[in-house]
Amino acid sequence: MKKGVKIALWVLVALIVVPVIITLLIPDKPVGDAAEKAEAENTAVVENPDAWKDRDESVRARVLLESALKERYAPRIINFPGVLGDVVVHKAENQQYIISSYFDVQNEFGVMTRVRYIANMRQMSADRDDWDLVSFEVQN
């Protein structure tokens, strides 16, 4: 047999036999830590029913307050500070959020007026839309 044919046969054997041997030697199921990790991933995660109380929903509180103010002042134009604007949201106890900021609203003469305020929003349950406006105080 020629030398080139022998090399081709060895390459062919290596390409077929080696993967078969590797497949037979490696188990189908993970072992040790890998098995525990796979089991943990397959197990349904049961969240603590009160876990929502630990989440910081500051952004949600601000968005819902601004939405309520838009409804309150409709159809007048109302503008809020942007993401990096003058807004302070402090998470207090019992899922309450103290929001200090301002908005510009069009008065009955068409002039934009700035209104500074402090509001207290409270998340009432795990439902992301179950909120209450506890207080709203104009600071002007």
Secondary structure, 3 states (H helix, E strand, C coil): CCHHHHHHHHHHHHHHHHHHHHHHHCCCCCCCHHHHHHHHHHCCCCCCCCHHHHCCCHHHHHHHHHHHHHHHHCCCCEECCCCCCCCEEEECCCCEEEEEEEEEEECCCCCEEEEEEEEEEEECCCCCCCEEEEEEEECC
